[in-house]
Amino acid sequence: MRAFSTAGNRLGLDIGSSQVRICSDNQMILKEDSVAALDMEDSTARRFGTKAQAAILSAPERYRLVWVVKNGIMADYDMTRDMMRYFINKASGHSVSKPTIMAAVPCDISSVTCHALVDALIHAGAQKVYLIPSPAAAALGTGLTLDVPDTVLSIVIGRDVTNAGIYCSGGKVCEGNISFGGHTIDEEICRYLQDQYRLIIGESQAERLKSEWAQVTAAKEGRTFGIYGRRYEDGVQTAIEISETELAPVMQRILAPVVRMLKDLLRDVTPEMAEDLLNNGMLLSGGSALLSGLSDWLCEETNIPVTVPENPDDTVARGCWIALGKTGLLPLIVENGEKYYGGS
């Protein structure tokens, strides 16, 4: 990695349940799985990200794969600290100065969890840490401005948590999150096929089915496709044929919690804000934003236009980096990590 200038030593950080993304100078400089390879001999995490995946392939009898982040927050303090030390060093290259970091956090995160995250990042090598809710970061990452009277609705569907927020005039109108994400969709697809067809498939196949075939809204004469798996009764390999028309209402049922959360948030807006949202629309980001038909279906369910940005996975990290230049303009949205950290 190249050495960073002083300006480049400011990092936007999205610690997701599936990937860690780091942005600097408006460029994505790191994307790696938020995973560790645990050495089963001494229960120590020795490899992270790509190297962790390689360790599992080379010595599966020695290492166990552990996802470090669950539901958008740290599952293990020590492992998160060590993982972030590795990623921060990798992203900062040969820079001798410690970076200032803006990290995205879930909505409604507790002060205890914030303290643990800031503490882990400081001990991982950060000089200073700021925190911003992930929907606000996503909005900034697509070029929206939050310190003006316009009302912004932003939703981020991650691997196992969905966050949404409504912002206006540099402040938060309301925020919410639910334990729901792309991994939830995969699990529910597996459950549907087992219940309906007595067919067992793996989550990797369910993820491929979701991304390549599933439609949230489907035409009356949708495509059909084959699914291979094992029969529940005897484990024999078999195949079934299913259509988009059949799967679409299943996808809508699975995604219903997202709509309920959005409708709960919209109850808190004023008529003036509602008019803004009708004009400005809703921003949809995160790993599941590109799910076929999802934006159209959310528009139908909420009566609000939906915009999906280019590279919706990257908007949160990019917005975190942009927010580092707006800390004085967004004091009601951006938190200074010093309030949570009492020193080393």
TORGUPA-448934 format. One record per atom (N, C-alpha, C): x, y, z; residue in three letters. Coordinates in steps of 0.02 Angstrom, whole numbers, padded with zeros to 5 digits, always signed. Example, Ala and Ser with C-alpha at 12.3 -4.5 7.8 and 13.67 -1.06 7.14 Angstrom:
BEGIN
+00660-00284+00390ALA;+00615-00225+00390ALA;+00660-00165+00390ALA;+00642-00112+00354SER;+00684-00053+00357SER;+00645+00002+00394SER;
This chain:
BEGIN
+00042-00060+00000MET;+00000+00000+00000MET;+00044+00062+00000MET;+00020+00116-00028ARG;+00059+00178-00031ARG;+00057+00213+00036ARG;+00108+00255+00048ALA;+00108+00297+00108ALA;+00059+00353+00099ALA;+00028+00374+00153PHE;-00023+00425+00151PHE;+00006+00492+00173PHE;-00020+00545+00143SER;-00005+00612+00167SER;-00045+00624+00230SER;-00034+00682+00261THR;-00072+00699+00321THR;-00147+00698+00307THR;-00166+00727+00249ALA;-00237+00728+00232ALA;-00264+00658+00221ALA;-00220+00614+00193GLY;-00242+00546+00179GLY;-00244+00502+00240GLY;-00219+00528+00296ASN;-00220+00488+00358ASN;-00285+00498+00396ASN;-00337+00512+00360ARG;-00405+00517+00387ARG;-00445+00462+00354ARG;-00472+00417+00394LEU;-00502+00356+00368LEU;-00576+00353+00384LEU;-00617+00336+00334GLY;-00687+00320+00345GLY;-00693+00245+00352GLY;-00725+00223+00405LEU;-00725+00152+00423LEU;-00796+00124+00430LEU;-00809+00072+00392ASP;-00873+00035+00397ASP;-00856-00036+00419ASP;-00869-00050+00483ILE;-00855-00117+00510ILE;-00919-00158+00505ILE;-00928-00190+00448GLY;-00989-00228+00437GLY;-00985-00299+00462GLY;-01042-00332+00465SER;-01044-00401+00487SER;-01014-00448+00436SER;-01010-00427+00372SER;-00980-00469+00321SER;-00912-00442+00298SER;-00905-00376+00294GLN;-00843-00347+00270GLN;-00824-00284+00309GLN;-00759-00271+00312VAL;-00733-00207+00335VAL;-00713-00168+00274VAL;-00737-00106+00270ARG;-00720-00062+00214ARG;-00689+00001+00242ARG;-00635+00023+00210ILE;-00600+00084+00232ILE;-00593+00129+00171ILE;-00611+00193+00181CYS;-00607+00243+00128CYS;-00560+00299+00149CYS;-00519+00322+00102SER;-00477+00380+00114SER;-00469+00419+00049SER;-00466+00485+00054ASP;-00461+00527-00006ASP;-00514+00509-00058ASP;-00574+00493-00032ASN;-00632+00477-00073ASN;-00622+00415-00116ASN;-00577+00371-00095GLN;-00566+00308-00130GLN;-00570+00250-00081GLN;-00598+00195-00104MET;-00600+00135-00063MET;-00531+00103-00064MET;-00498+00100-00007ILE;-00430+00074-00005ILE;-00425+00005+00027ILE;-00480-00018+00058LEU;-00479-00085+00088LEU;-00549-00114+00090LEU;-00556-00175+00067LYS;-00618-00214+00072LYS;-00598-00286+00089LYS;-00609-00307+00150GLU;-00593-00375+00169GLU;-00646-00402+00216GLU;-00654-00467+00215ASP;-00703-00499+00260ASP;-00686-00485+00333ASP;-00738-00471+00373SER;-00728-00458+00444SER;-00726-00525+00481SER;-00673-00562+00467VAL;-00668-00631+00491VAL;-00598-00643+00517VAL;-00592-00688+00566ALA;-00528-00706+00595ALA;-00520-00781+00592ALA;-00457-00803+00586ALA;-00441-00874+00590ALA;-00415-00888+00660ALA;-00453-00925+00698LEU;-00436-00940+00767LEU;-00393-01004+00770LEU;-00333-00997+00798ASP;-00289-01055+00807ASP;-00316-01097+00864ASP;-00337-01157+00849MET;-00370-01199+00899MET;-00321-01227+00950MET;-00256-01220+00938GLU;-00207-01244+00986GLU;-00204-01200+01048GLU;-00211-01134+01038ASP;-00207-01088+01095ASP;-00263-01036+01095ASP;-00314-01046+01052SER;-00373-01001+01049SER;-00353-00929+01035SER;-00303-00919+00993THR;-00279-00853+00975THR;-00297-00839+00902THR;-00321-00777+00889ALA;-00336-00757+00820ALA;-00271-00733+00788ALA;-00246-00770+00737ARG;-00181-00754+00707ARG;-00186-00727+00636ARG;-00243-00735+00604ARG;-00251-00711+00535ARG;-00318-00676+00530ARG;-00322-00625+00486PHE;-00384-00587+00477PHE;-00398-00576+00403PHE;-00462-00568+00387GLY;-00481-00552+00319GLY;-00460-00605+00269GLY;-00429-00583+00215THR;-00407-00629+00162THR;-00359-00681+00188THR;-00314-00661+00232LYS;-00265-00708+00259LYS;-00299-00761+00303LYS;-00353-00742+00336ALA;-00390-00791+00376ALA;-00421-00844+00331ALA;-00451-00821+00276GLN;-00481-00869+00229GLN;-00428-00916+00201GLN;-00369-00889+00187ALA;-00314-00930+00160ALA;-00290-00981+00212ALA;-00288-00960+00276ALA;-00266-01005+00329ALA;-00313-01065+00336ALA;-00378-01052+00330ILE;-00427-01106+00335ILE;-00418-01156+00278ILE;-00404-01131+00218LEU;-00395-01176+00161LEU;-00331-01217+00167LEU;-00279-01185+00195SER;-00214-01220+00198SER;-00209-01268+00257SER;-00243-01251+00313ALA;-00238-01294+00373ALA;-00305-01296+00409ALA;-00356-01327+00379PRO;-00423-01328+00410PRO;-00425-01365+00477PRO;-00377-01410+00488GLU;-00376-01447+00551GLU;-00349-01404+00608GLU;-00316-01349+00592ARG;-00285-01307+00644ARG;-00326-01245+00659ARG;-00359-01216+00608TYR;-00393-01152+00616TYR;-00469-01159+00612TYR;-00502-01114+00646ARG;-00575-01109+00643ARG;-00593-01038+00624ARG;-00639-01031+00577LEU;-00660-00965+00553LEU;-00710-00933+00601LEU;-00698-00871+00621VAL;-00742-00836+00667VAL;-00760-00768+00638VAL;-00825-00755+00632TRP;-00848-00689+00610TRP;-00847-00642+00671TRP;-00810-00588+00665VAL;-00793-00546+00723VAL;-00850-00498+00740VAL;-00891-00480+00691VAL;-00945-00431+00701VAL;-01012-00466+00690VAL;-01057-00457+00737LYS;-01124-00486+00731LYS;-01176-00432+00747LYS;-01228-00429+00705ASN;-01281-00378+00713ASN;-01251-00308+00716ASN;-01197-00297+00678GLY;-01168-00231+00672GLY;-01124-00209+00730GLY;-01114-00252+00780ILE;-01073-00233+00837ILE;-01021-00288+00851ILE;-00971-00271+00891MET;-00918-00318+00907MET;-00945-00379+00942MET;-00924-00438+00919ALA;-00941-00500+00955ALA;-00888-00517+01006ALA;-00827-00491+00995ASP;-00771-00505+01041ASP;-00724-00444+01040ASP;-00713-00414+01098TYR;-00672-00353+01101TYR;-00601-00365+01078TYR;-00567-00415+01107ASP;-00497-00426+01091ASP;-00487-00443+01017ASP;-00532-00484+00990MET;-00525-00503+00920MET;-00538-00444+00874MET;-00587-00401+00892THR;-00600-00341+00852THR;-00541-00293+00854THR;-00513-00283+00913ARG;-00455-00239+00919ARG;-00398-00263+00876ARG;-00382-00328+00880ASP;-00327-00355+00841ASP;-00341-00353+00766ASP;-00403-00368+00747MET;-00421-00365+00676MET;-00415-00294+00650MET;-00439-00244+00688MET;-00436-00176+00665MET;-00364-00149+00665MET;-00323-00172+00711ARG;-00252-00153+00709ARG;-00221-00176+00643ARG;-00237-00237+00624TYR;-00210-00264+00561TYR;-00236-00224+00501TYR;-00302-00211+00499PHE;-00330-00175+00442PHE;-00307-00102+00439PHE;-00304-00068+00497ILE;-00282+00001+00498ILE;-00209+00007+00475ILE;-00166-00038+00498ASN;-00096-00038+00476ASN;-00092-00051+00401ASN;-00132-00097+00377LYS;-00131-00113+00306LYS;-00155-00054+00264LYS;-00208-00020+00287ALA;-00235+00037+00250ALA;-00189+00098+00253ALA;-00155+00106+00310SER;-00112+00166+00319SER;-00044+00158+00287SER;-00027+00099+00263GLY;+00036+00090+00229GLY;+00095+00104+00275GLY;+00139+00148+00253HIS;+00200+00163+00290HIS;+00194+00228+00331HIS;+00135+00254+00338SER;+00126+00315+00376SER;+00145+00304+00449SER;+00184+00351+00477VAL;+00204+00344+00547VAL;+00154+00378+00594VAL;+00111+00421+00566SER;+00063+00456+00608SER;-00001+00414+00615SER;-00032+00419+00673LYS;-00094+00382+00684LYS;-00152+00416+00648LYS;-00198+00377+00620PRO;-00253+00406+00582PRO;-00310+00430+00627PRO;-00346+00479+00601THR;-00410+00499+00630THR;-00464+00460+00593THR;-00509+00429+00632ILE;-00557+00383+00603ILE;-00628+00406+00617ILE;-00670+00403+00565MET;-00742+00410+00573MET;-00772+00341+00561MET;-00802+00312+00613ALA;-00829+00244+00608ALA;-00905+00245+00608ALA;-00935+00205+00564ALA;-01008+00199+00562ALA;-01031+00151+00617ALA;-01086+00168+00648VAL;-01114+00125+00700VAL;-01189+00115+00687VAL;-01218+00061+00714PRO;-01290+00051+00706PRO;-01329+00105+00741PRO;-01390+00116+00720CYS;-01435+00162+00755CYS;-01453+00134+00823CYS;-01466+00178+00870ASP;-01488+00159+00937ASP;-01436+00116+00973ASP;-01372+00125+00957ILE;-01319+00087+00990ILE;-01310+00113+01061ILE;-01296+00070+01108SER;-01289+00091+01178SER;-01223+00126+01190SER;-01220+00167+01242SER;-01158+00202+01259SER;-01104+00153+01279SER;-01122+00097+01310VAL;-01073+00046+01329VAL;-01040+00017+01267VAL;-01080+00002+01216THR;-01054-00026+01154THR;-01010+00025+01118THR;-01032+00089+01119CYS;-00992+00142+01089CYS;-00924+00148+01123CYS;-00924+00146+01190HIS;-00862+00150+01227HIS;-00815+00092+01208HIS;-00842+00032+01203ALA;-00801-00026+01186ALA;-00771-00019+01116ALA;-00811+00005+01069LEU;-00786+00014+01000LEU;-00732+00066+00996LEU;-00744+00125+01027VAL;-00694+00178+01026VAL;-00630+00154+01060VAL;-00637+00122+01116ASP;-00578+00096+01152ASP;-00539+00047+01108ASP;-00574+00002+01074ALA;-00541-00047+01031ALA;-00504-00012+00973ALA;-00534+00039+00944LEU;-00502+00074+00888LEU;-00442+00115+00911LEU;-00447+00146+00970ILE;-00389+00183+00996ILE;-00331+00135+01009ILE;-00345+00078+01039HIS;-00293+00030+01052HIS;-00270-00006+00989HIS;-00309-00001+00936ALA;-00289-00029+00871ALA;-00245+00018+00832ALA;-00238+00081+00856GLY;-00192+00127+00822GLY;-00222+00192+00799GLY;-00286+00205+00814ALA;-00316+00269+00795ALA;-00293+00324+00842ALA;-00283+00384+00814GLN;-00267+00442+00855GLN;-00330+00472+00886GLN;-00382+00475+00845LYS;-00445+00504+00866LYS;-00501+00467+00831LYS;-00558+00460+00864VAL;-00614+00422+00835VAL;-00678+00464+00840VAL;-00715+00466+00786TYR;-00782+00495+00784TYR;-00831+00439+00764TYR;-00894+00447+00783LEU;-00945+00398+00768LEU;-01003+00431+00731LEU;-01032+00395+00683ILE;-01089+00420+00645ILE;-01136+00362+00630ILE;-01202+00371+00636PRO;-01249+00317+00618PRO;-01241+00298+00544PRO;-01245+00234+00531SER;-01232+00210+00462SER;-01280+00239+00410SER;-01346+00250+00425PRO;-01388+00281+00373PRO;-01367+00352+00356PRO;-01345+00390+00406ALA;-01321+00458+00394ALA;-01258+00456+00352ALA;-01213+00409+00367ALA;-01152+00403+00328ALA;-01168+00384+00256ALA;-01215+00338+00246ALA;-01234+00318+00178ALA;-01261+00377+00138ALA;-01300+00420+00171ALA;-01327+00479+00136ALA;-01270+00525+00114ALA;-01223+00538+00159LEU;-01166+00580+00141LEU;-01125+00548+00086LEU;-01119+00482+00088GLY;-01079+00447+00038GLY;-01107+00449-00032GLY;-01170+00467-00039THR;-01200+00474-00106THR;-01205+00547-00127THR;-01176+00592-00087GLY;-01176+00662-00106GLY;-01232+00704-00076GLY;-01274+00674-00034LEU;-01327+00712-00002LEU;-01298+00756+00053LEU;-01332+00810+00068THR;-01311+00857+00120THR;-01362+00854+00177THR;-01337+00844+00238LEU;-01382+00835+00295LEU;-01390+00898+00337LEU;-01350+00950+00324ASP;-01354+01011+00365ASP;-01397+01065+00332ASP;-01447+01044+00293VAL;-01493+01090+00261VAL;-01565+01070+00280VAL;-01614+01114+00268PRO;-01682+01098+00289PRO;-01715+01039+00254PRO;-01688+01015+00198ASP;-01718+00958+00164ASP;-01718+00896+00208ASP;-01770+00856+00202THR;-01776+00794+00241THR;-01749+00735+00200THR;-01708+00694+00233VAL;-01676+00637+00201VAL;-01695+00573+00237VAL;-01717+00523+00199LEU;-01731+00456+00226LEU;-01680+00408+00196LEU;-01641+00375+00239SER;-01589+00330+00216SER;-01596+00263+00252SER;-01590+00208+00214ILE;-01594+00141+00242ILE;-01536+00100+00217ILE;-01505+00062+00262VAL;-01448+00020+00245VAL;-01464-00052+00266VAL;-01467-00097+00217ILE;-01480-00167+00231ILE;-01414-00205+00227ILE;-01388-00225+00284GLY;-01324-00259+00287GLY;-01332-00334+00288GLY;-01281-00368+00315ARG;-01282-00442+00317ARG;-01332-00468+00367ARG;-01334-00439+00427ASP;-01381-00464+00477ASP;-01414-00409+00518ASP;-01408-00347+00495VAL;-01443-00292+00529VAL;-01463-00240+00477VAL;-01521-00210+00486THR;-01545-00157+00442THR;-01555-00094+00484THR;-01525-00039+00461ASN;-01529+00025+00496ASN;-01563+00076+00450ASN;-01604+00118+00480ALA;-01637+00171+00441ALA;-01642+00234+00484ALA;-01638+00291+00451GLY;-01643+00354+00487GLY;-01673+00408+00443GLY;-01706+00455+00476ILE;-01732+00515+00442ILE;-01696+00574+00473ILE;-01667+00617+00430TYR;-01626+00673+00453TYR;-01650+00738+00420TYR;-01642+00793+00458CYS;-01663+00858+00432CYS;-01626+00913+00470CYS;-01602+00963+00434SER;-01570+01022+00464SER;-01513+01003+00512SER;-01473+00954+00492GLY;-01415+00935+00532GLY;-01431+00895+00594GLY;-01492+00871+00600GLY;-01511+00833+00659GLY;-01549+00770+00641GLY;-01561+00729+00691LYS;-01596+00666+00682LYS;-01670+00675+00698LYS;-01713+00657+00652VAL;-01785+00656+00665VAL;-01803+00592+00701VAL;-01781+00535+00674CYS;-01792+00470+00705CYS;-01747+00419+00672CYS;-01731+00366+00709GLU;-01690+00312+00684GLU;-01717+00246+00710GLU;-01698+00193+00676GLY;-01717+00127+00700GLY;-01674+00073+00669GLY;-01672+00015+00701ASN;-01638-00042+00671ASN;-01673-00106+00690ASN;-01664-00157+00648ILE;-01693-00222+00661ILE;-01640-00275+00645ILE;-01645-00332+00677SER;-01600-00388+00663SER;-01625-00424+00600SER;-01605-00397+00544PHE;-01628-00423+00479PHE;-01577-00401+00427PHE;-01560-00447+00381GLY;-01513-00429+00328GLY;-01510-00482+00275GLY;-01458-00478+00234GLY;-01450-00526+00180GLY;-01444-00597+00204GLY;-01411-00607+00261HIS;-01404-00674+00290HIS;-01473-00701+00311HIS;-01515-00657+00338THR;-01583-00677+00357THR;-01622-00702+00297THR;-01615-00666+00241ILE;-01650-00686+00179ILE;-01627-00755+00158ILE;-01562-00768+00160ASP;-01535-00833+00141ASP;-01565-00888+00185ASP;-01566-00876+00250GLU;-01594-00927+00297GLU;-01667-00940+00283GLU;-01705-00887+00268GLU;-01777-00895+00257GLU;-01791-00931+00191GLU;-01749-00920+00141ILE;-01756-00957+00078ILE;-01745-01032+00090ILE;-01693-01048+00129CYS;-01680-01118+00147CYS;-01739-01148+00184CYS;-01767-01110+00230ARG;-01823-01135+00270ARG;-01885-01147+00225ARG;-01898-01101+00178TYR;-01955-01109+00134TYR;-01949-01172+00092TYR;-01890-01184+00063LEU;-01881-01243+00020LEU;-01887-01307+00060LEU;-01864-01305+00123GLN;-01870-01366+00164GLN;-01943-01378+00183GLN;-01979-01325+00202ASP;-02049-01333+00222ASP;-02094-01351+00164ASP;-02082-01319+00106GLN;-02127-01327+00050GLN;-02110-01388+00007GLN;-02046-01402-00001TYR;-02024-01454-00047TYR;-01984-01510-00014TYR;-01973-01504+00052ARG;-01931-01552+00089ARG;-01862-01557+00057ARG;-01837-01500+00034LEU;-01773-01496+00001LEU;-01724-01456+00044LEU;-01665-01484+00055ILE;-01614-01451+00095ILE;-01559-01424+00049ILE;-01547-01358+00053ILE;-01492-01328+00015ILE;-01448-01290+00065ILE;-01386-01275+00044GLY;-01340-01237+00086GLY;-01353-01162+00080GLY;-01327-01125+00129GLU;-01338-01052+00127GLU;-01301-01019+00069GLU;-01246-01048+00047SER;-01211-01020-00010SER;-01253-01026-00073SER;-01289-01082-00080GLN;-01333-01090-00137GLN;-01394-01044-00131GLN;-01418-01035-00069ALA;-01474-00988-00059ALA;-01453-00917-00076ALA;-01391-00899-00059GLU;-01367-00832-00076GLU;-01363-00823-00152GLU;-01340-00874-00187ARG;-01337-00870-00259ARG;-01407-00867-00289ARG;-01453-00905-00262LEU;-01523-00903-00285LEU;-01552-00833-00275LEU;-01537-00803-00217LYS;-01562-00735-00202LYS;-01535-00684-00251LYS;-01470-00686-00265SER;-01438-00634-00305SER;-01449-00644-00380SER;-01457-00707-00403GLU;-01461-00720-00474GLU;-01532-00731-00500GLU;-01577-00756-00457TRP;-01643-00776-00482TRP;-01702-00742-00446TRP;-01695-00732-00382ALA;-01753-00708-00344ALA;-01774-00638-00365ALA;-01839-00629-00368GLN;-01869-00564-00384GLN;-01918-00546-00328GLN;-01914-00484-00304VAL;-01962-00463-00254VAL;-02029-00448-00287VAL;-02027-00424-00348THR;-02087-00416-00388THR;-02075-00453-00453THR;-02121-00495-00474ALA;-02111-00536-00534ALA;-02170-00529-00581ALA;-02155-00537-00645ALA;-02208-00536-00696ALA;-02252-00598-00688ALA;-02312-00595-00716LYS;-02358-00652-00711LYS;-02328-00715-00742LYS;-02291-00705-00796GLU;-02258-00762-00828GLU;-02184-00757-00815GLU;-02163-00772-00754GLY;-02093-00767-00735GLY;-02052-00826-00759GLY;-01986-00818-00755ARG;-01941-00872-00774ARG;-01945-00929-00724ARG;-01926-00988-00747THR;-01920-01045-00702THR;-01847-01066-00699THR;-01826-01096-00645PHE;-01756-01116-00638PHE;-01754-01177-00591PHE;-01701-01216-00601GLY;-01692-01276-00561GLY;-01651-01264-00499GLY;-01669-01299-00445ILE;-01633-01295-00382ILE;-01614-01366-00361ILE;-01550-01376-00347TYR;-01524-01442-00328TYR;-01510-01444-00253TYR;-01528-01500-00222GLY;-01517-01508-00151GLY;-01526-01581-00130GLY;-01535-01590-00065ARG;-01546-01658-00038ARG;-01616-01664-00010ARG;-01647-01721-00021ARG;-01713-01733+00008ARG;-01707-01737+00083ARG;-01754-01706+00118TYR;-01752-01704+00191TYR;-01757-01774+00222TYR;-01796-01817+00191GLU;-01810-01883+00220GLU;-01750-01929+00219GLU;-01715-01931+00162ASP;-01662-01982+00155ASP;-01595-01954+00131ASP;-01590-01888+00119GLY;-01527-01859+00099GLY;-01507-01871+00027GLY;-01552-01901-00013VAL;-01537-01915-00083VAL;-01536-01850-00123VAL;-01486-01843-00168GLN;-01481-01784-00210GLN;-01541-01782-00258GLN;-01571-01723-00263THR;-01629-01715-00307THR;-01632-01643-00331THR;-01681-01629-00374ALA;-01689-01561-00402ALA;-01763-01546-00407ALA;-01778-01482-00400ILE;-01846-01459-00411ILE;-01844-01400-00458ILE;-01901-01383-00485GLU;-01907-01324-00528GLU;-01954-01275-00494GLU;-01934-01212-00492ILE;-01973-01161-00459ILE;-01975-01099-00503ILE;-02027-01059-00497SER;-02033-01000-00541SER;-02026-00936-00500SER;-02008-00883-00536GLU;-02005-00817-00505GLU;-02073-00797-00476GLU;-02126-00816-00512THR;-02193-00798-00490THR;-02208-00829-00421THR;-02185-00889-00409GLU;-02194-00920-00344GLU;-02151-00889-00290GLU;-02090-00872-00309LEU;-02041-00849-00259LEU;-02053-00776-00238LEU;-02083-00735-00283ALA;-02091-00664-00268ALA;-02131-00652-00203ALA;-02189-00682-00193PRO;-02225-00671-00129PRO;-02187-00698-00069PRO;-02146-00749-00079VAL;-02104-00774-00024VAL;-02053-00720-00004VAL;-02022-00689-00054MET;-01974-00636-00041MET;-02008-00576-00007MET;-02068-00561-00027GLN;-02104-00505+00005GLN;-02120-00521+00078GLN;-02138-00582+00092ARG;-02151-00601+00161ARG;-02086-00597+00202ARG;-02031-00619+00173ILE;-01967-00616+00209ILE;-01948-00544+00223ILE;-01960-00500+00176LEU;-01938-00430+00182LEU;-01989-00386+00218LEU;-02044-00414+00240ALA;-02096-00375+00273ALA;-02071-00336+00334ALA;-02025-00362+00375PRO;-02001-00322+00432PRO;-01969-00256+00413PRO;-01939-00253+00353VAL;-01908-00191+00330VAL;-01962-00138+00318VAL;-02016-00159+00286VAL;-02071-00112+00273VAL;-02102-00088+00338VAL;-02111-00134+00386ARG;-02141-00115+00450ARG;-02098-00063+00485ARG;-02032-00072+00484MET;-01988-00024+00516MET;-01993+00044+00482MET;-01994+00045+00415LEU;-01999+00108+00379LEU;-02064+00144+00395LEU;-02119+00107+00397LYS;-02183+00138+00412LYS;-02185+00165+00484LYS;-02152+00130+00530ASP;-02148+00156+00599ASP;-02110+00222+00601ASP;-02057+00227+00563LEU;-02018+00289+00562LEU;-02058+00346+00530LEU;-02094+00330+00477LEU;-02131+00382+00441LEU;-02187+00412+00482LEU;-02209+00377+00534ARG;-02260+00405+00578ARG;-02236+00467+00615ARG;-02170+00475+00621ASP;-02142+00530+00659ASP;-02129+00593+00618ASP;-02141+00591+00553VAL;-02126+00649+00511VAL;-02185+00697+00508VAL;-02171+00760+00500THR;-02222+00812+00492THR;-02246+00812+00420THR;-02303+00845+00405PRO;-02326+00849+00336PRO;-02274+00882+00290PRO;-02237+00932+00316GLU;-02186+00965+00276GLU;-02129+00916+00259GLU;-02110+00876+00309MET;-02058+00826+00297MET;-02082+00773+00248MET;-02145+00753+00254ALA;-02173+00703+00208ALA;-02170+00728+00136ALA;-02184+00792+00127GLU;-02180+00821+00059GLU;-02109+00819+00033GLU;-02061+00834+00078ASP;-01990+00829+00058ASP;-01973+00758+00035ASP;-01996+00708+00073LEU;-01979+00639+00056LEU;-02011+00618-00011LEU;-02071+00643-00025LEU;-02102+00628-00089LEU;-02062+00657-00146LEU;-02030+00714-00134ASN;-01989+00747-00186ASN;-01919+00716-00190ASN;-01889+00704-00131ASN;-01819+00681-00129ASN;-01812+00606-00133ASN;-01863+00570-00110GLY;-01860+00497-00112GLY;-01822+00467-00054GLY;-01815+00403-00055MET;-01780+00363-00005MET;-01716+00336-00034MET;-01662+00337+00005LEU;-01598+00310-00016LEU;-01591+00239+00011LEU;-01579+00191-00033LEU;-01572+00120-00015LEU;-01500+00098-00028LEU;-01464+00079+00026SER;-01394+00058+00021SER;-01384-00010+00055SER;-01322-00034+00051GLY;-01305-00097+00084GLY;-01303-00155+00035GLY;-01282-00212+00060GLY;-01271-00270+00017GLY;-01333-00296-00018GLY;-01392-00286+00010SER;-01453-00312-00021SER;-01490-00260-00063SER;-01460-00201-00071ALA;-01494-00148-00108ALA;-01507-00166-00180ALA;-01464-00207-00209LEU;-01470-00226-00280LEU;-01515-00287-00291LEU;-01547-00311-00238LEU;-01593-00367-00246LEU;-01648-00349-00296LEU;-01656-00391-00345SER;-01700-00374-00402SER;-01772-00360-00379SER;-01796-00302-00398GLY;-01865-00283-00383GLY;-01875-00252-00314GLY;-01824-00250-00272LEU;-01832-00225-00204LEU;-01850-00151-00203LEU;-01815-00111-00242SER;-01828-00039-00241SER;-01899-00023-00264SER;-01922-00059-00317ASP;-01990-00048-00341ASP;-02042-00068-00288ASP;-02029-00123-00255TRP;-02076-00147-00204TRP;-02079-00100-00144TRP;-02022-00076-00121LEU;-02022-00028-00066LEU;-02058+00036-00085LEU;-02051+00057-00147CYS;-02087+00116-00171CYS;-02163+00104-00169CYS;-02184+00045-00191GLU;-02256+00028-00190GLU;-02283+00026-00118GLU;-02243+00000-00072GLU;-02267-00009-00004GLU;-02267+00056+00037GLU;-02223+00102+00021THR;-02217+00164+00060THR;-02240+00226+00023THR;-02251+00219-00042ASN;-02270+00276-00085ASN;-02215+00329-00087ASN;-02153+00309-00077ILE;-02096+00354-00080ILE;-02048+00328-00134ILE;-02026+00370-00180PRO;-01978+00348-00231PRO;-01914+00322-00197PRO;-01883+00272-00227VAL;-01823+00241-00199VAL;-01765+00249-00248VAL;-01708+00271-00221THR;-01647+00278-00260THR;-01595+00230-00234THR;-01564+00192-00280VAL;-01509+00147-00262VAL;-01446+00175-00294VAL;-01396+00194-00253PRO;-01335+00224-00281PRO;-01292+00172-00315PRO;-01245+00196-00355GLU;-01194+00152-00383GLU;-01150+00126-00327GLU;-01133+00063-00329ASN;-01092+00031-00277ASN;-01122+00043-00208ASN;-01183+00019-00195PRO;-01217+00033-00132PRO;-01181+00005-00071PRO;-01136-00045-00081ASP;-01097-00072-00026ASP;-01047-00022+00002ASP;-01025+00025-00040ASP;-00971+00070-00022ASP;-00994+00136+00008ASP;-01058+00151+00006THR;-01082+00218+00024THR;-01068+00235+00097THR;-01073+00186+00142VAL;-01063+00200+00213VAL;-00991+00220+00227VAL;-00943+00181+00203ALA;-00873+00198+00214ALA;-00854+00264+00182ALA;-00879+00275+00121ARG;-00865+00339+00087ARG;-00895+00397+00125ARG;-00956+00388+00150GLY;-00988+00440+00189GLY;-00953+00455+00254GLY;-00923+00403+00285CYS;-00884+00414+00346CYS;-00825+00459+00332CYS;-00791+00447+00276TRP;-00734+00490+00259TRP;-00757+00562+00246TRP;-00812+00570+00210ILE;-00838+00637+00196ILE;-00857+00672+00261ILE;-00886+00634+00308ALA;-00908+00663+00372ALA;-00850+00691+00413ALA;-00789+00667+00402LEU;-00732+00694+00438LEU;-00721+00768+00423LEU;-00744+00790+00365GLY;-00738+00861+00348GLY;-00799+00901+00368GLY;-00848+00869+00401LYS;-00910+00903+00419LYS;-00927+00896+00493LYS;-00879+00879+00534THR;-00894+00868+00604THR;-00923+00929+00638THR;-00900+00989+00618GLY;-00927+01050+00647GLY;-00997+01067+00623GLY;-01016+01041+00565LEU;-01082+01056+00537LEU;-01135+01007+00560LEU;-01114+00949+00587LEU;-01161+00897+00606LEU;-01151+00875+00678LEU;-01151+00922+00726PRO;-01139+00903+00796PRO;-01194+00860+00826PRO;-01254+00862+00796LEU;-01309+00822+00823LEU;-01311+00752+00793LEU;-01268+00740+00743ILE;-01266+00674+00711ILE;-01200+00639+00723ILE;-01145+00677+00718VAL;-01078+00649+00729VAL;-01059+00656+00802VAL;-01034+00602+00831GLU;-01011+00603+00901GLU;-00935+00600+00904GLU;-00907+00641+00948ASN;-00835+00637+00961ASN;-00822+00579+01009ASN;-00779+00533+00988GLY;-00766+00474+01028GLY;-00734+00489+01095GLY;-00709+00550+01105GLU;-00677+00566+01170GLU;-00726+00560+01228GLU;-00790+00568+01214LYS;-00839+00563+01268LYS;-00845+00491+01295LYS;-00821+00443+01254TYR;-00824+00373+01275TYR;-00757+00345+01298TYR;-00703+00382+01282TYR;-00637+00354+01294TYR;-00601+00394+01347TYR;-00578+00359+01398GLY;-00545+00394+01453GLY;-00471+00389+01454GLY;-00441+00367+01398GLY;-00369+00362+01395GLY;-00346+00290+01398GLY;-00282+00280+01383SER;-00255+00212+01381SER;-00234+00188+01449SER;
